[in-house]
Every structure is written in structure tokens, then in C-alpha cells.
Amino acid sequence: CDKLPPLEKATGNCFFGGRASANADSLHSSTFQESVEEEHDKMVMKEPIDLKEAIVLIEKAPRDQLIRAVSEEFPEFYEDKQKHGGSSRGLPQSTSDAVNHVNPLYEKRQALNAQAEATVSGERRQTSEKGNCTTNNCVSVLGETAADVVELCGVKRGIQGHHNSCYLDATLFAMFSCTNLFDDILNRARDPSSDIPQYEEIQKVLRDDIVNTLRRDRYVPSKNVMRLRQLLDDLGCVSGLTTEEKDPEEFLNSLFHALSVKPFLKLSSQQETHLYQLFVAKNEKLEIPTVQQLFHQSIYECKLKFQRAPKALIIQMPRCGKQFKLYDHIVPSLKLDITDALEDSYRFCYVCGRQATQECWECFRPEVGLECTSYCDSCSKTVHQHKDRTDHKQEPLFIKDSLRKDAPLRREVMDLFAVVCIETSHYVCFVKCPVKNKHTWCFFDSMADREGGEDGHNIPKVDNYIDADTWFGPKGLDKLSEMIRDDKSKILPGMTRRLLSDAYMCMYENKFVKQYE
């Protein structure tokens, strides 16, 4: 931008290479058409235009100066743009004959614009980081509109399964199909001082052969996935990735290690991790627990806190593969409130709702959650006068000074965007589509069908999960409770049964934190 001359002194119609098309004196001494033709000969014939550089420079120029330059040189063009809400239909027919007569320059620019649009559009989405420049080379996510959801669903959609790859297929589809939460993994430049030599090759295969292919074509052949499996298997962190049955966490640990992904969670125990395993004892009072209840119970029983709110939270259910599961049914919570699981954060008094100053772990009740462990001084004194709570030990809540001054009084809530499920060693997943103002989910199975017998191949499929609204909300939980009491759970719809009975891993995102990481 510093290379650009003052725009108010320029009266030409375009900028290339950071220069105005003509100065004021030359325009006064010749006709506008001659000036444009002269500049065209000078810049197109003798000095080829770097259109991508020109567009980037124009985009970086101050908006008010660009508007002033356009409005002064092309008043009719500018008025036409204003009439149509900021969008121009191009040069109007009433524009001077001199401008319309310069066909070589005008048509050349139009052709170059169209030709370079595909290459320039990717370069417009560049983000700079301190000490590191990262370019977004990813295709847009799927399912952003209702039409996109229709296009996404169907046979031969998603990632094709092959040689026990379902654990990997379901996990990748959950992480990358309809969310860009993990796209920074695909774009970070290699750090020679810390990253492995195979870093760029693994990243390229994951980004170009799998994620971008999935988002662009809505289908990834198994050979693309096999390349990634082979590269990870060669590292030796987890053996048998190309042929054997594995669990999603084994694949994720191998992938995150290869790409040096920073842990999403920092715990009060000073440990860091990418995944959070729910360690809980079975509570008979919880007939059908929600992920929210089990998450709070796990925090309570492990006496852990998060040092800060994570952008991603991958929770493993209390089960061990297909062999053992603690609860027959678990309801994935659409919203996960982590406010009371955060260290040094604002807490709210369970009784009066004011800022909490005391915490009592012994007041915890699984059916209520961690909310019932925080009180203000007044309510804490009153609550612990009860004979059943006189022996409880309260601890003061410490809030950092930086949080006391301007921290927003809001609860920290994360959104569910995917659920990976397992049934008889086969993994599938449910994914939330980012359709605005709608609650749309789809179901993916990388081995939904098979063609050709033993020598054939698997056919993946994506279905629209239309019962999401029926079962995800409070009414769905009540309805499910009635069915369980009457032993009617076996007649649950197929996809719903798999979601509630076979949940293995729930993935949550924090949209607020995501914007800043």
C-alpha cells in the first residue's frame, strides 16, 4: 500500500503494479481515450500485468480513496453501483463512447479477471500469524445450505471404506466434512526445528487427497485414504494402521503426533491432552445420563479443572470398545456448559445467581451437576447450616484480577458438531450440517453397502438424519425415559438407536474461542 501514489492525485481508471494509470497533466493534454490507449500500450504491451498482485494491492488500498477515485473518473458507473446496493452491473450503455471504444484494454481486463479468478480467490484468504504466515488452501465445508445437504446425502458419498478403515473414515468425516475447526492443521507451514521430515507429505495427503476431495467432490476413494494410512504406519507410532482394526483415539494420537498438533486441553494437574476420557462410576439415579451430566461427574470425581476454555473438546464415552459400556443409553448434549469446569473463571451462585465466591465439592449431585457446588458467601453460610452439610469443607474461588475487571458475565458453552459411534467393531458417525437457523444432521457409513463380493469394494453412504429434533431435546429425553421403563428401547428407529446406544466419541467446538485461535 505504501507503494501506491496518493489516489486523489490520480484520475486514471485502474491501478496495476501500484501505479496510477495516468497523471492529471497527461489527461488535460489529450483525450481520455488516447490516455487510456497510451497507458495500455505502456503497461500491457511493454510490461506484462501481474493481475494477482494488482488485485491484492487494490484490496489493500484505503476504501475511501478507492471510492473517491472511481466516483471522480466514472460518475455514471459509480451512480449505477449505488442504485443497486453496492453491486455493479458493469459499465452502463450511456458511458462515454471514448471509454466503450477502447475494446482492447476493456476486453483484455475482463478476460484476465475471469481467467485469474480461480487462482486469486484462494490468495485473498490469507491470515498472518506472529512469526508465521499461513495460507488457507482448503475448500469450503459441506452442508452450508439446504441444497448443499441434499447434494451431500446419497449413495457413494463420503469416504470409501477399505480393509478395516471405518475407524479412520468416520473420524475424518466427523472432523472435516462440515466444520473448519481443524483446518489450521491442514495449513500450518512446517517448522524445521521441531516437525518430522514427513510432515509436509502427510499434511498434503490429508489436505488435498482427502479433505479437499471430500468437500469438492463429496466422495473420497479408498486409495486416497490408504496413502495416509501407509504414511502414518511407516512412522511406527501405532502398528497395523493399514490392515488391522483400530480405535479412533489411536488414529488421532498418531495423526496429531505426526503433524505436531498442540493439545486442545490444559488441565489443572498441569497435564495437556487432545482427548478427554470420561472416568465415572455408574450412578443408579441416572437412568439415561446426558453427556453434560457425565462430564460434570467426571470433573468432580477426578477433581480436575480446565486451565482455559478449549476451542475443541473431544470426549470419549465411558466404554471400552465393543466389549463394555457403562450405560446402555447416553444422550449427546447439544450444548455442553463448561463454566464450572474452568479454573479461575467467573462462577455463579447456585442459590441466588450472583457471583460465586465459595466452592464445595461435597455438595455435588450428579443429577444437577457442578452448578450446585458454587455459592456466594451469604448463601454458602445458609446452605451449610443444614445438619447434613455442617461438615462440608468449602474453598474460596480465586478469580484472576484481569477477569474481575472486564470479564463478561456469561456461561461458557460449547456446541456439539459430531458423534462417532461403534457397533460390533464398526464405526459410523453423525455430523451436524452448518445450515443457518436449522438443526440438520446427517449419518455417514463408509461401508453401507458392498459390490462384487470378496473381490469387490465398499460403497459409502450419507443419509439425512431427520429425527434429530425429536430425540436431541428435553422432550426426546422424556420420551426415551418412558420407552426404557416400558422396555421398548429395542423399537427405536435404526439411526436413533445407534446414536443413543453406540455413542463412542462426542466432538464439541467453542465458536467464541475458535475465532481467536
C-alpha positions in Angstrom: 0.0 0.0 0.0 2.9 2.3 0.7 3.9 2.0 -3.0 0.7 3.5 -4.2 0.7 7.2 -5.0 -1.9 9.4 -3.4 -5.1 8.3 -5.0 -6.7 11.8 -5.0 -4.0 12.9 -7.5 -4.7 10.1 -9.9 -7.5 10.2 -12.4 -7.0 7.1 -14.3 -9.4 4.2 -14.4 -7.3 1.3 -13.0 -4.2 0.6 -10.9 -1.6 -2.0 -11.9 1.7 -2.8 -10.0 0.9 0.0 -7.6 0.8 2.9 -10.1 -2.0 5.2 -11.3 -2.9 4.8 -15.0 -2.2 8.4 -15.9 -1.4 11.6 -14.2 -3.5 14.8 -14.3 -1.3 16.7 -16.8 -1.4 14.0 -19.4 -5.2 13.8 -19.2 -5.5 17.5 -19.7 -3.3 17.5 -22.8 -5.0 14.6 -24.6 -8.4 12.9 -24.8 -9.3 10.3 -22.3 -9.3 7.6 -25.0 -5.8 8.5 -26.1 -4.6 8.4 -22.5 -6.0 5.0 -21.8 -4.7 3.6 -25.1 -1.2 5.1 -24.3 -1.3 3.5 -20.8 -2.5 0.3 -22.3 0.5 0.2 -24.7 2.9 1.1 -21.9 1.7 -1.5 -19.3 0.2 -4.4 -21.3 2.4 -4.4 -24.4 5.8 -3.5 -22.9 5.3 -4.6 -19.3 3.0 -7.6 -18.6 0.4 -7.2 -15.9 0.7 -9.2 -12.8 -3.0 -9.3 -12.2 -2.9 -11.2 -8.9 -0.5 -8.5 -7.5 -2.7 -5.8 -8.8 -5.9 -7.2 -7.2 -4.2 -7.7 -3.9 -2.8 -4.1 -4.0 -6.2 -2.7 -4.8 -7.8 -4.7 -2.0 -5.3 -3.3 0.5 -5.8 0.3 -0.7 -7.9 2.5 1.7 -11.5 2.1 0.8 -12.5 5.7 0.9 -9.7 6.7 -1.5 -10.7 4.0 -3.9 -14.3 5.1 -3.8 -13.2 8.7 -4.4 -11.0 7.7 -7.4 -13.8 5.7 -9.0 -16.5 8.2 -8.4 -14.5 11.1 -9.9 -13.4 9.2 -13.0 -16.6 7.2 -13.7 -19.5 9.1 -12.2 -22.1 7.1 -14.1 -20.5 3.8 -13.2 -20.5 4.9 -9.5 -24.1 6.1 -9.6 -25.2 2.8 -11.1 -23.3 0.9 -8.3 -25.1 3.0 -5.6 -28.5 2.4 -7.1 -28.1 -1.4 -6.9 -27.0 -1.6 -3.3 -23.2 -1.6 -3.9 -23.2 -4.2 -6.7 -22.4 -3.0 -10.2 -23.9 -4.5 -13.4 -20.8 -3.3 -15.3 -20.3 -0.2 -17.4 -23.7 1.2 -18.5 -24.5 1.8 -22.1 -24.7 5.6 -21.5 -21.0 5.7 -20.6 -19.0 7.9 -23.0 -18.2 6.5 -26.4 -14.5 7.1 -25.7 -14.5 4.5 -22.9 -16.6 2.0 -24.7 -14.4 2.3 -27.8 -11.3 1.1 -26.0 -12.1 -2.5 -26.7 -8.6 -4.0 -26.5 -8.0 -2.8 -22.9 -11.5 -3.3 -21.6 -11.9 -6.7 -23.1 -8.4 -7.7 -22.1 -9.1 -6.8 -18.5 -12.4 -8.6 -18.5 -10.8 -11.8 -19.8 -7.8 -11.6 -17.4 -10.2 -11.1 -14.5 -12.2 -14.2 -15.4 -9.0 -16.2 -16.0 -7.4 -15.3 -12.8 -10.4 -15.5 -10.5 -9.8 -19.1 -9.6 -6.2 -18.6 -8.6 -6.6 -15.2 -6.9 -9.6 -16.2 -4.8 -7.5 -18.6 -2.8 -4.9 -15.9 -2.2 -7.5 -13.5 -0.9 -8.0 -15.7 2.2 -4.6 -15.3 3.8 -4.1 -14.9 7.5 -1.0 -13.7 9.2 0.3 -15.1 12.4 3.2 -13.8 14.6 6.3 -15.3 13.1 4.4 -17.5 10.7 2.3 -16.9 7.6 -0.4 -19.4 6.9 -2.4 -19.7 3.7 -5.8 -21.2 3.7 -5.7 -23.8 0.9 -8.9 -25.6 2.0 -12.2 -25.9 0.1 -15.3 -24.6 1.9 -17.1 -27.0 4.2 -20.2 -29.0 3.2 -23.8 -28.6 4.2 -23.9 -24.8 4.5 -27.3 -24.6 2.7 -30.3 -26.8 2.4 -29.4 -27.5 -1.2 -25.8 -28.5 -0.1 -27.3 -31.0 2.4 -29.4 -32.6 -0.4 -26.3 -32.8 -2.6 -24.2 -34.3 0.3 -26.7 -37.1 1.0 -26.9 -40.2 -1.1 -25.1 -43.3 -2.2 -21.4 -43.1 -3.0 -21.0 -40.1 -0.8 -18.4 -39.5 1.9 -15.2 -41.6 2.3 -15.0 -45.1 0.9 -14.1 -47.8 3.4 -11.5 -50.5 2.7 -9.5 -53.0 4.9 -10.9 -52.1 8.3 -10.7 -48.4 7.7 -14.0 -47.5 9.3 -12.4 -46.1 12.5 -10.4 -43.6 10.3 -13.2 -42.9 7.8 -15.8 -41.9 10.4 -13.3 -39.8 12.4 -12.1 -37.9 9.3 -15.6 -37.3 8.1 -16.7 -36.0 11.6 -13.7 -33.7 11.8 -13.6 -32.2 8.3 -16.8 -32.6 6.3 -19.0 -29.9 7.8 -16.7 -27.8 10.0 -13.4 -25.9 9.6 -12.5 -26.2 13.3 -9.4 -28.3 12.5 -8.4 -26.6 9.2 -5.3 -25.0 10.8 -3.8 -28.5 11.0 -4.0 -28.6 7.2 -2.4 -25.2 6.6 0.4 -24.7 9.1 3.8 -24.4 7.5 6.4 -26.9 8.6 8.8 -25.9 11.4 12.2 -27.5 10.5 13.3 -27.3 14.1 10.5 -29.4 15.5 8.4 -31.1 12.8 9.3 -34.5 11.4 10.7 -34.8 7.8 7.5 -36.5 6.6 5.3 -33.6 7.9 4.6 -31.9 4.5 3.8 -35.2 2.8 1.4 -36.3 5.4 -0.2 -32.9 5.6 -0.6 -32.7 1.8 -2.2 -36.1 1.5 -4.6 -35.3 4.3 -5.5 -31.9 2.9 -5.5 -32.4 -0.9 -6.3 -36.1 -1.3 -8.9 -36.4 1.5 -10.3 -33.2 2.9 -10.4 -31.0 -0.2 -11.5 -34.0 -2.3 -14.3 -34.7 0.1 -15.5 -31.1 0.2 -15.2 -30.6 -3.5 -16.4 -34.0 -4.9 -18.3 -35.3 -1.8 -16.6 -38.6 -2.3 -13.1 -39.9 -1.5 -11.9 -43.2 -2.9 -10.3 -45.7 -0.6 -6.9 -45.4 -2.3 -6.6 -41.8 -1.1 -7.1 -42.8 2.5 -4.7 -45.7 2.1 -1.9 -43.3 1.3 -2.5 -41.6 4.7 -2.7 -44.9 6.5 0.6 -46.0 4.9 2.4 -42.8 5.8 1.2 -43.0 9.5 2.0 -46.7 9.7 5.6 -46.1 8.5 6.1 -43.8 11.4 5.7 -46.8 13.7 3.8 -44.9 16.5 0.8 -47.3 16.0 1.3 -50.5 14.1 -1.2 -52.1 11.8 -2.9 -48.9 10.6 -3.2 -50.3 7.1 -4.9 -53.6 7.8 -6.0 -54.1 11.4 -9.0 -52.8 13.3 -8.2 -49.7 15.4 -10.0 -47.2 17.6 -10.4 -43.5 16.7 -8.2 -42.4 19.5 -5.3 -44.5 18.2 -5.6 -42.9 14.8 -6.0 -39.4 16.3 -2.9 -39.7 18.5 -0.8 -40.9 15.6 -2.1 -38.1 13.3 -1.7 -35.3 15.9 1.8 -36.6 16.7 2.8 -36.6 13.1 1.5 -33.1 12.5 2.6 -31.7 15.9 -0.9 -30.6 16.8 -0.9 -28.7 20.1 -3.1 -30.2 22.8 -6.5 -28.7 23.0 -6.8 -29.2 26.7 -4.7 -27.8 29.5 -5.7 -29.3 32.9 -5.2 -28.0 36.4 -3.0 -31.0 37.0 -0.5 -29.4 34.5 -1.2 -32.2 32.0 -2.1 -31.5 28.4 -4.2 -33.7 26.1 -6.1 -33.8 22.9 -8.9 -36.1 24.1 -10.9 -36.2 27.3 -11.9 -39.6 28.6 -14.9 -39.7 30.9 -13.9 -41.7 34.0 -17.1 -42.1 36.1 -18.7 -44.6 38.4 -22.1 -45.8 37.4 -24.8 -43.8 39.2 -28.1 -45.7 39.5 -30.0 -42.5 39.9 -29.2 -41.6 36.3 -31.4 -43.9 34.2 -30.4 -42.3 30.9 -27.5 -39.8 31.5 -26.6 -37.0 29.2 -23.1 -36.1 28.2 -23.4 -33.0 30.2 -24.1 -35.0 33.4 -21.3 -37.4 32.8 -18.9 -34.6 32.0 -19.6 -32.9 35.3 -19.4 -36.1 37.2 -16.0 -36.9 35.7 -14.7 -33.5 36.6 -16.0 -34.0 40.1 -14.6 -37.5 40.6 -11.2 -36.7 39.1 -11.0 -33.3 40.9 -9.8 -31.6 37.7 -10.4 -28.3 36.0 -9.6 -26.8 32.6 -7.0 -24.0 32.8 -8.8 -22.3 29.9 -11.7 -22.8 27.6 -10.6 -25.0 24.7 -11.6 -24.4 21.0 -12.2 -28.1 20.6 -13.3 -30.8 23.1 -13.3 -34.4 22.0 -14.9 -36.5 24.7 -14.7 -40.3 24.9 -17.7 -42.0 26.4 -17.3 -44.4 29.4 -17.0 -47.6 27.5 -14.3 -49.9 26.2 -14.7 -50.5 22.5 -17.4 -53.1 21.8 -16.7 -55.2 24.9 -18.1 -52.9 27.7 -20.2 -49.8 28.1 -21.2 -48.3 31.4 -24.7 -47.2 30.3 -27.0 -48.8 27.8 -28.0 -45.3 26.5 -26.3 -41.9 26.6 -27.9 -38.8 25.2 -25.4 -36.5 23.5 -25.9 -32.9 24.8 -26.3 -30.4 22.0 -24.8 -27.7 24.3 -22.1 -28.5 26.8 -21.7 -26.0 29.6 -18.1 -26.0 30.9 -18.4 -22.8 33.0 -18.0 -24.7 36.3 -15.2 -26.9 34.9 -12.9 -23.9 34.3 -10.2 -22.8 36.6 -10.1 -19.1 37.7 -13.3 -18.2 35.9 -16.5 -16.4 37.0 -18.9 -18.8 38.7 -22.5 -18.2 39.6 -24.1 -18.9 43.0 -26.4 -21.9 42.7 -29.0 -20.3 45.0 -29.2 -16.6 44.1 -27.3 -16.4 40.8 -24.8 -13.7 41.9 -21.1 -14.1 41.6 -19.9 -17.2 43.5 -17.1 -16.8 46.0 -17.1 -20.3 47.6 -16.9 -23.8 46.2 -17.9 -27.0 48.0 -17.1 -30.3 46.2 -19.1 -32.3 48.8 -22.4 -30.5 47.7 -22.1 -32.2 44.2 -25.1 -34.1 43.0 -24.8 -36.0 39.7 -28.4 -35.2 38.5 -27.7 -31.4 39.0 -24.0 -31.1 38.0 -21.2 -28.8 39.1 -23.5 -25.8 39.3 -24.6 -26.9 42.8 -21.0 -26.6 44.1 -20.6 -22.9 43.9 -22.1 -20.3 46.3 -21.8 -16.7 47.3 -20.7 -16.0 50.9 -24.2 -15.5 52.2 -25.8 -18.5 50.5 -22.9 -20.7 51.4 -23.3 -19.9 55.1 -27.1 -20.6 54.9 -26.8 -23.8 52.9 -24.1 -25.3 55.2 -26.2 -24.7 58.3 -28.2 -27.8 57.4 -27.3 -30.8 59.6 -26.3 -32.9 56.5 -23.8 -30.3 55.4 -22.3 -28.9 58.5 -19.1 -31.0 58.0 -18.6 -29.9 54.4 -15.4 -28.1 53.6 -15.7 -25.0 51.4 -12.8 -23.5 49.4 -12.6 -19.9 48.2 -12.8 -19.3 44.5 -9.9 -17.3 43.1 -10.6 -15.1 40.2 -7.7 -13.5 38.3 -7.6 -9.7 38.5 -7.8 -9.4 34.7 -11.0 -11.4 34.8 -12.5 -9.3 37.6 -12.3 -6.1 35.7 -14.0 -6.7 32.4 -14.8 -10.4 32.1 -18.3 -11.0 30.6 -20.9 -12.4 32.9 -21.8 -15.3 30.7 -21.7 -19.1 30.8 -19.0 -20.8 28.7 -21.0 -23.2 26.4 -19.7 -25.4 23.6 -21.6 -26.8 20.6 -21.9 -30.5 19.6 -20.9 -30.9 15.9 -20.2 -34.7 15.6 -20.8 -38.0 17.3 -18.7 -41.1 16.4 -20.5 -44.4 17.2 -19.5 -48.1 17.3 -21.5 -51.3 16.9 -19.9 -54.7 16.6 -16.5 -53.3 15.7 -17.9 -51.0 13.0 -17.6 -47.2 13.3 -20.0 -44.7 11.8 -20.7 -41.0 12.6 -23.4 -38.4 12.9 -22.4 -34.9 11.8 -24.2 -31.5 12.2 -24.5 -29.6 9.0 -23.9 -25.8 9.3 -27.2 -24.7 7.8 -28.1 -21.4 9.2 -31.1 -21.3 11.7 -31.7 -25.0 11.2 -30.9 -28.2 13.1 -29.8 -30.5 10.4 -27.8 -33.7 10.9 -26.5 -36.4 8.6 -25.4 -40.0 9.2 -22.3 -41.4 7.5 -21.3 -45.1 7.0 -18.2 -45.8 4.9 -19.3 -49.4 4.4 -23.0 -49.0 4.0 -23.1 -51.5 1.1 -20.8 -53.7 -0.9 -20.5 -54.5 -4.6 -18.7 -57.5 -6.1 -18.3 -59.9 -3.2 -14.9 -60.7 -1.7 -13.1 -59.1 -4.7 -15.4 -56.1 -4.8 -15.5 -52.8 -3.0 -17.4 -51.0 -0.3 -20.0 -48.3 -1.1 -20.2 -45.4 1.4 -23.4 -43.6 2.0 -24.6 -40.4 3.7 -28.2 -40.1 5.0 -30.2 -37.2 6.2 -31.0 -37.8 9.9 -34.4 -36.3 10.0 -35.2 -37.4 13.6 -32.6 -35.2 15.3 -35.1 -32.7 16.6 -37.3 -35.4 18.0 -34.6 -37.0 20.2 -32.0 -34.4 21.0 -34.1 -32.0 23.0 -35.6 -32.4 26.6 -38.8 -33.8 25.1 -36.8 -36.5 23.4 -35.1 -37.4 26.8 -38.5 -37.7 28.4 -39.9 -39.8 25.6 -36.8 -42.0 25.8 -37.2 -42.4 29.5 -40.7 -43.7 29.1 -39.6 -46.2 26.5 -36.8 -47.5 28.6 -39.1 -48.0 31.6 -41.5 -50.0 29.4 -38.6 -51.9 27.8 -39.4 -50.5 24.3 -35.9 -49.3 23.6 -35.5 -52.1 21.0 -38.1 -50.5 18.7 -36.2 -47.2 18.5 -35.6 -46.1 14.8 -32.4 -47.5 13.4 -30.2 -44.4 13.3 -31.6 -43.1 16.6 -30.8 -46.4 18.3 -27.2 -46.2 17.1 -26.8 -42.6 18.2 -28.1 -43.2 21.8 -26.8 -46.8 22.3 -23.5 -46.7 20.5 -22.0 -43.3 21.1 -18.2 -43.6 21.4 -16.9 -40.1 21.0 -18.6 -36.7 21.0 -16.9 -33.7 19.4 -17.6 -30.1 20.6 -16.4 -26.7 19.4 -16.2 -23.3 21.1 -17.2 -20.8 18.4 -16.0 -17.9 20.5 -12.5 -19.3 21.2 -12.3 -20.6 17.7 -12.3 -17.1 16.3 -9.1 -16.2 18.2 -7.0 -19.4 17.8 
